[in-house]
Amino acid sequence: MPLSGGDRKAQAKARREARGIAQVFWEKQVQARAEAEELYRRADQYFCDAWTSLVFWGEPTRNSPTIAQAINGGRPLLWAKCRRCAKEPVIDLRGVKRRPDTHVHLLEAVLFCEECSRGKKFRQRADILGLKSDEPPADPRKNRIVGADV
């Protein structure tokens, strides 16, 4: 049924008001989402720091953050130590070829020291010491620990 002139004007006014209200809600939703993302980032950072402090002092590496949580929390570097030569390199988790929901402690099974394993029958394993913030290593050619498909 067609609307009369007065009804069309009232409908147009209601649509303008609805667009204004929707714009306010849209802005509030964007702000709330940004605040939530910052809270998630801080929570991931605290989780990574807590796990690193436990692992560094000898606790088991299980119940670790995921790769995505470590990257989101600003701790994208995995700190490892060779069991034989005691070199302590860092591995950038952003370049790891694993799913982002993989827990960091599961990478320990595939970490080995390349220099100590050269020419040996068995690869020399490396232990995880924790997660570090984003700082480049001094010399990337030194202290290389790599993993099979890591």
Secondary structure, 3 states (H helix, E strand, C coil): CCCCHHHHHHHHHHHHHHHHHHHHHHHHHHHHHHHHHHHHHHHHHHHHHHHHHHHHCCCCCCCCCEHHHHHHCCCCEEEEEECCCCCCCEEEHHHCCCCCCCEHHHHHHHEEEHHHHCCCCCCEEEEEEEEECCCCCCCCCCCCEEECCC
